[in-house]
Amino acid sequence: MRSIIEEVARKAGIPTPDIVISNEKRFYASANSFADPKIIAVDEEIVKLFLWNKDGIKFLKALLAHEMGHIFFNHNNAKIKEEHQADGFAVDILEEPETLHKMLALPRLGGSLFVALQKQNALPAEYLSYITYVLANYAIDTIPGLGVLSKVTSFKAFIHIIKNVIASSMPLDHGHEMEHLFDKVTKKLHDICADHQAVQEACRKFSNYEGKEDHPAPLPRDNHIIACIKKKTLRDARP
Ligand SMILES: [Zn+2]
């Protein structure tokens, strides 16, 4: 971890910040650009979530690059303008800036999944995090749009989707092997994720009785990242 932080800090052109790992189960990271030395706080759940993915180290680098962007610009509040600026900074210093999208989507999905599974009360608490890492990574690799979906649909609608997933692979017999449970849940999740249209359709139906809904669409932040990558590509192509 230390060498990754040093590597990203070198590229960011800032002194290596301190890293504080918290355990709040909030799937959240932040930067304190007023502390001396500067501090990046990362929830343990994010690190574990990332490390369940084959590209996890790349996500970690993308996360650190983004947070170091906040430090570079001395940001002090989480306004969308500052997020855009930090994303642009990360795009400029990352070798694979496309990883930013997944890096943002994975904790969004992981956080929503974790709370949804928790509320179901159907799974043993000690396995909740573990199941979240497996499911979220599986889902994000199968259908990347689900990360956005968990953000733009209301939380209630998202829980409905997850609830259906869990309900159709339950009732949970506690005598079952955990692996067997994973098989059932991931298979069901796969069925639902296999067709993004179907998930969108499901959200629209839920909106009938859940009140007004936003429809799944790329988030402004993702659009901004796409624009930054395009700019960088053009710049690099210039003779
Ligand atoms: Zn940020």
Boltz pocket constraint, residues with backbone or C-beta under 6 A from the ligand:
constraints:
  - pocket:
      binder: B
      contacts: [[A, 29], [A, 66], [A, 67], [A, 70], [A, 82], [A, 83], [A, 86]]
      max_distance: 6.0
